[in-house]
Amino acid sequence: MTEKSPDLPFRSSDLSFETLVKEEGAKEGKILEVKDLAVSFDSFNVFHDISFELARGEVMAVVGPNGSGKTVLFRALLKLIRYQGAVIWNKDIKIGYVPQKLFVDSQFPVSVGDFFKFKTKSKEAMTEALNSVGFSEDFEHLKHHVLNKKLGALSGGQLQRVLIAWSIINKPDILLFDEPTSGIDIGGEETIYNLLHKLQASSHLALILISHDLNIVYKYADKVLCLNKEAICYGPPHEVLNTANLSQLYGGETKFYEHKHE
C-alpha cells in the first residue's frame, strides 16, 4: 500500500512554482524577454506597457509602492494569470519561485524533512541545498537539528533559508523572489541577501527579486524595473534611480531615496 504524503496547509502556487520551459525561445543570450506586458482584472488595469529582458546570471530588482503590481507581474511571468503582450522564456529553462510570505500553523505536523521529500528523497541533494544556504553540517547533524524540526517551529529567517534551499534543489536557471526578507529582522535580511548573492555568483543563476530596500538594489542588482501601473524607469540602478524618476514612482518628497555615490 502506498503511503500518502501529508497535505500541505497552503497551495503549491503560493509556495513555489517550478517548471521546465520547452516550447519558447528568447533571443540568443537572453533567458527572458518581456514585451508590452499588460494585466487587467475585469475593468481594472493593474499595469501596462512593461518591457524588459534578462540574461543568464543577471540580477534584476523590481521596485515600486504597495499596490503597484509587483506580485501580479511575477504571476504573469509564471503564466499563472491571463495577460496581454509577450512573455518569452528561453527553451529548456527551469524556473523557481519563492513567495513573499508563507504562513504555517505551528501545530501542523510536517517537518522540514517531510517538506523536502515533496521534491527529493536524496540525502545528498538535501544536504547540498541546505549547506548552500548556511546550514553547514553533514546529513546526520542536519537530520537532528533541521530536518526533524516542524516547519511551524522555524524562525522567520530559518524558514526563509529552508524555502530558498527547497527552491534550488532541482537546480533552476532562474529564481523569482517576492520580497525575500519580508518579516525578517535587519540582521537576518543581510544574511538572506548575502546568501542569494553567493548562490547567484556560484551557480550563474538569474534572479528577479521584489524589494523595497533601494540600498539592496544598488548593492546587488544589475538592473532595476521601477513599476507603478507602468514602467517608470528601467536600467542600471545608478543610472535610472534619480530624483525625478523616484518622485514619479513614489510621489512626494523623495530625496531620502536617492543613493549618493562617492
C-alpha positions as CSV (number, residue, x, y, z in Angstrom):
1,M,0.0,0.0,0.0
2,T,1.4,3.4,-1.0
3,E,1.8,5.8,1.9
4,K,0.0,9.1,1.2
5,S,2.1,12.3,1.7
6,P,0.6,14.8,4.1
7,D,-1.4,17.6,2.5
8,L,0.3,21.0,2.8
9,P,-1.5,23.7,4.6
10,F,-1.1,26.1,1.6
11,R,-1.4,25.9,-2.1
12,S,1.7,24.9,-4.1
13,S,1.3,28.0,-6.2
14,D,1.5,30.1,-3.0
15,L,4.8,28.4,-2.2
16,S,6.9,27.6,-5.2
17,F,6.4,27.4,-8.9
18,E,8.8,25.3,-10.9
19,T,8.6,24.4,-14.5
20,L,10.7,23.5,-17.5
21,V,10.0,25.7,-20.5
22,K,10.3,23.7,-23.7
23,E,8.2,25.5,-26.4
24,E,9.5,29.0,-26.3
25,G,12.7,30.8,-27.3
26,A,14.1,34.2,-26.2
27,K,16.8,35.6,-28.4
28,E,20.3,34.2,-28.1
29,G,22.0,35.1,-24.8
30,K,18.7,36.0,-23.1
31,I,16.9,33.9,-20.5
32,L,13.7,36.0,-20.7
33,E,12.1,38.7,-22.9
34,V,9.0,40.6,-21.9
35,K,7.3,42.8,-24.5
36,D,4.4,45.2,-23.9
37,L,3.1,43.2,-21.0
38,A,-0.3,44.3,-19.5
39,V,-2.6,42.8,-16.9
40,S,-6.2,43.7,-16.2
41,F,-8.8,42.3,-13.9
42,D,-12.2,43.0,-15.4
43,S,-12.1,46.8,-15.9
44,F,-9.2,47.4,-13.5
45,N,-5.9,48.0,-15.2
46,V,-3.1,46.6,-12.9
47,F,-0.2,47.7,-15.2
48,H,0.5,48.1,-18.9
49,D,3.4,48.6,-21.4
50,I,6.0,46.6,-19.4
51,S,9.1,45.6,-21.4
52,F,12.4,44.2,-20.2
53,E,14.9,41.4,-20.8
54,L,17.2,39.3,-18.7
55,A,20.4,37.4,-19.5
56,R,21.7,34.4,-17.7
57,G,23.4,35.3,-14.4
58,E,21.8,38.8,-14.3
59,V,20.0,40.2,-11.2
60,M,17.0,42.4,-11.7
61,A,15.2,44.1,-8.9
62,V,11.5,45.3,-9.2
63,V,10.7,48.3,-7.0
64,G,7.5,50.3,-6.5
65,P,4.9,51.3,-3.9
66,N,2.4,48.9,-2.5
67,G,-0.3,48.0,-4.9
68,S,1.8,48.9,-8.0
69,G,1.5,45.4,-9.5
70,K,4.8,43.8,-8.5
71,T,3.5,40.4,-7.3
72,V,1.0,40.4,-10.2
73,L,4.0,40.8,-12.5
74,F,5.5,37.7,-11.1
75,R,2.3,35.7,-11.6
76,A,2.2,36.9,-15.2
77,L,5.8,35.8,-15.8
78,L,4.9,32.4,-14.3
79,K,1.8,32.3,-16.6
80,L,-0.5,31.8,-13.6
81,I,-2.8,34.5,-14.8
82,R,-4.0,35.9,-18.1
83,Y,-2.1,38.8,-19.6
84,Q,-1.6,40.7,-22.9
85,G,1.7,41.1,-24.6
86,A,4.6,38.6,-24.7
87,V,6.5,36.7,-22.1
88,I,9.2,34.7,-23.9
89,W,11.4,32.3,-21.9
90,N,14.4,30.7,-23.4
91,K,14.0,27.0,-24.2
92,D,14.7,24.3,-21.5
93,I,14.7,26.9,-18.7
94,K,13.9,25.8,-15.2
95,I,12.1,28.5,-13.2
96,G,11.9,28.6,-9.4
97,Y,9.7,30.9,-7.3
98,V,9.6,31.8,-3.6
99,P,6.6,33.9,-2.4
100,Q,6.6,36.9,-0.1
101,K,5.3,35.1,2.9
102,L,4.4,31.6,4.0
103,F,2.1,31.2,7.0
104,V,2.4,27.7,8.6
105,D,0.4,26.7,11.6
106,S,2.9,25.9,14.4
107,Q,0.8,22.7,15.1
108,F,0.9,21.4,11.5
109,P,2.7,18.0,11.6
110,V,5.1,18.5,8.7
111,S,8.8,18.5,9.3
112,V,11.4,20.2,7.2
113,G,12.4,16.7,6.0
114,D,8.8,15.8,5.0
115,F,8.7,19.1,3.1
116,F,11.9,18.3,1.2
117,K,10.6,14.9,0.2
118,F,7.9,16.5,-1.9
119,K,10.9,17.2,-4.3
120,T,13.6,14.7,-3.5
121,K,14.4,11.8,-1.2
122,S,18.2,12.2,-1.9
123,K,20.2,12.8,1.3
124,E,22.9,14.3,-0.9
125,A,20.6,16.7,-2.6
126,M,19.0,17.8,0.7
127,T,22.5,18.3,2.3
128,E,23.8,20.2,-0.7
129,A,20.8,22.6,-0.8
130,L,20.8,23.2,3.0
131,N,24.6,23.7,3.1
132,S,24.3,26.3,0.3
133,V,22.0,28.5,2.5
134,G,24.2,28.4,5.5
135,F,23.3,25.1,7.3
136,S,26.9,23.9,7.2
137,E,26.7,20.5,8.7
138,D,26.7,16.8,7.5
139,F,23.4,15.0,6.9
140,E,23.2,13.4,10.3
141,H,23.6,16.8,12.1
142,L,21.1,18.3,9.6
143,K,18.7,15.5,10.3
144,H,18.6,16.1,14.1
145,H,18.8,19.9,14.1
146,V,17.0,20.9,10.9
147,L,15.2,18.2,9.0
148,N,13.3,16.8,12.1
149,K,12.1,20.3,13.0
150,K,8.5,21.2,12.2
151,L,8.1,23.9,9.6
152,G,5.9,25.9,12.0
153,A,8.7,25.9,14.7
154,L,11.2,27.7,12.5
155,S,12.1,31.3,13.0
156,G,11.3,33.7,10.1
157,G,14.9,33.7,8.9
158,Q,15.3,29.9,9.2
159,L,12.1,29.3,7.3
160,Q,13.2,31.7,4.5
161,R,16.5,29.8,4.2
162,V,14.7,26.5,4.1
163,L,12.4,27.8,1.3
164,I,15.4,29.0,-0.7
165,A,17.1,25.6,-0.2
166,W,13.9,23.9,-1.3
167,S,13.7,26.2,-4.4
168,I,17.2,25.3,-5.6
169,I,17.1,21.5,-5.1
170,N,16.3,20.9,-8.8
171,K,18.9,23.5,-9.9
172,P,16.8,26.1,-11.6
173,D,18.2,28.6,-14.1
174,I,16.3,31.5,-12.6
175,L,14.7,32.3,-9.3
176,L,11.9,34.7,-8.7
177,F,11.8,36.1,-5.1
178,D,8.9,38.2,-3.9
179,E,10.4,40.3,-1.0
180,P,12.7,37.5,0.3
181,T,13.3,39.2,3.6
182,S,9.7,40.3,4.5
183,G,9.1,39.9,8.2
184,I,12.8,39.2,9.0
185,D,14.9,41.5,11.2
186,I,17.7,43.7,9.8
187,G,20.5,41.2,10.7
188,G,18.5,38.4,9.1
189,E,17.9,40.5,5.9
190,E,21.6,41.0,5.3
191,T,22.2,37.2,5.8
192,I,19.5,36.3,3.3
193,Y,20.7,38.8,0.7
194,N,24.3,37.6,1.1
195,L,23.2,34.0,0.6
196,L,21.3,35.0,-2.5
197,H,24.3,36.8,-3.9
198,K,26.6,33.8,-3.2
199,L,24.1,31.4,-4.8
200,Q,23.8,33.6,-7.9
201,A,27.5,34.0,-8.3
202,S,28.4,30.3,-7.7
203,S,25.6,28.9,-9.9
204,H,25.3,31.7,-12.5
205,L,21.6,31.9,-11.6
206,A,19.5,34.7,-12.9
207,L,17.5,36.4,-10.2
208,I,14.4,38.6,-10.3
209,L,13.6,40.0,-6.8
210,I,11.0,42.4,-5.5
211,S,12.4,44.7,-2.9
212,H,11.5,47.9,-1.0
213,D,15.1,48.5,0.0
214,L,16.9,50.6,-2.5
215,N,20.3,50.1,-0.7
216,I,19.9,46.4,-1.6
217,V,19.0,47.3,-5.2
218,Y,22.2,49.4,-5.6
219,K,24.3,46.7,-3.9
220,Y,23.1,43.6,-5.7
221,A,21.1,44.4,-8.9
222,D,22.4,44.7,-12.4
223,K,19.2,46.4,-13.4
224,V,16.0,47.7,-11.9
225,L,12.4,47.9,-13.1
226,C,10.5,50.8,-11.4
227,L,6.9,49.8,-11.5
228,N,3.8,51.8,-10.7
229,K,1.0,50.8,-13.1
230,E,3.6,51.2,-15.9
231,A,7.4,51.1,-16.2
232,I,8.5,54.4,-14.7
233,C,12.2,53.5,-15.3
234,Y,14.3,50.6,-16.3
235,G,18.1,50.1,-16.4
236,P,21.2,50.1,-14.2
237,P,20.3,51.4,-10.8
238,H,22.9,54.1,-10.7
239,E,21.6,55.5,-14.0
240,V,17.8,55.4,-13.5
241,L,17.2,55.8,-9.8
242,N,17.4,59.6,-9.9
243,T,15.2,62.1,-8.1
244,A,12.9,62.7,-11.0
245,N,12.1,59.0,-11.5
246,L,11.8,58.3,-7.8
247,S,9.4,61.2,-7.4
248,Q,7.2,59.9,-10.2
249,L,7.5,56.3,-8.8
250,Y,6.7,57.1,-5.1
251,G,5.2,60.6,-5.2
252,G,6.0,63.4,-2.9
253,E,9.4,64.2,-1.4
254,T,11.9,61.5,-2.3
255,K,15.3,63.0,-1.6
256,F,15.9,60.3,1.1
257,Y,15.6,57.6,-1.6
258,E,18.4,58.8,-3.8
259,H,21.7,56.9,-3.5
260,K,24.8,59.1,-3.2
261,H,27.9,57.8,-5.0
262,E,31.4,58.7,-3.7
